[in-house]
Amino acid sequence: MRASPWVAADAAPDLTWLERAGQTVNRADYPALWGWVSAAGIVVSEGSKQAGQWGNGDGTATFSLPDNRGRVL
């Protein structure tokens, strides 16, 4: 049997890594990451967020990842 790269739509999210594509995620799903980002003081408001910056999401339950698409890290 061969493994498939496709995941069923109802599958649980993979909590071991995230692509930095500017998406918004739940703080409850990634508490360690949110804790590190907020403690480091590198979170900006969504209104002033630019590519490559962490956003505060909705301010209570979410935060957004930097958008590094098209960049070499």
C-alpha positions in Angstrom: 0.0 0.0 0.0 1.3 3.5 -0.9 0.9 6.5 1.3 -1.2 9.3 -0.1 -0.1 12.9 0.2 -3.8 13.9 0.5 -5.6 14.3 3.8 -9.3 13.8 4.4 -11.2 17.1 5.0 -12.3 15.9 8.4 -8.8 14.9 9.5 -7.4 16.6 12.6 -4.9 19.3 11.9 -1.2 18.3 12.1 -0.1 20.2 15.2 3.6 19.5 14.7 4.4 22.1 12.2 2.9 25.1 10.3 3.6 26.6 7.0 4.3 30.3 7.4 1.8 31.6 4.9 0.0 34.3 6.9 -2.9 32.2 8.0 -4.8 32.7 11.2 -4.7 29.8 13.8 -6.3 29.2 17.2 -4.3 30.0 20.2 -5.7 27.0 22.0 -4.4 24.7 19.2 -0.8 26.1 19.5 -0.4 27.3 23.1 3.4 26.9 23.3 3.9 28.8 20.0 1.5 31.5 21.1 3.2 31.7 24.5 6.7 32.1 22.9 5.6 34.6 20.3 3.7 36.8 22.8 6.5 36.6 25.4 9.0 37.6 22.8 7.1 40.7 22.1 7.0 40.2 18.4 3.3 40.4 17.9 1.8 43.3 16.0 -1.8 44.3 15.4 -3.5 42.9 12.3 -4.0 46.4 10.9 -0.3 47.2 10.9 1.0 43.6 10.1 3.3 43.3 7.2 4.8 40.2 5.5 7.1 38.4 7.8 5.4 39.6 11.0 3.3 37.8 13.6 -0.3 39.2 14.1 -2.5 39.3 17.1 -5.4 37.7 15.2 -8.8 38.6 16.7 -7.1 39.7 20.0 -8.5 36.9 22.1 -8.7 33.4 20.5 -6.5 33.5 17.4 -3.2 34.8 16.1 -1.7 34.9 12.6 1.5 33.6 11.3 4.1 35.5 9.2 3.7 35.3 5.5 7.0 34.1 4.2 5.8 32.7 0.8 8.2 33.5 -1.9 11.1 34.2 0.5 14.2 32.1 1.2 14.7 31.6 4.9 
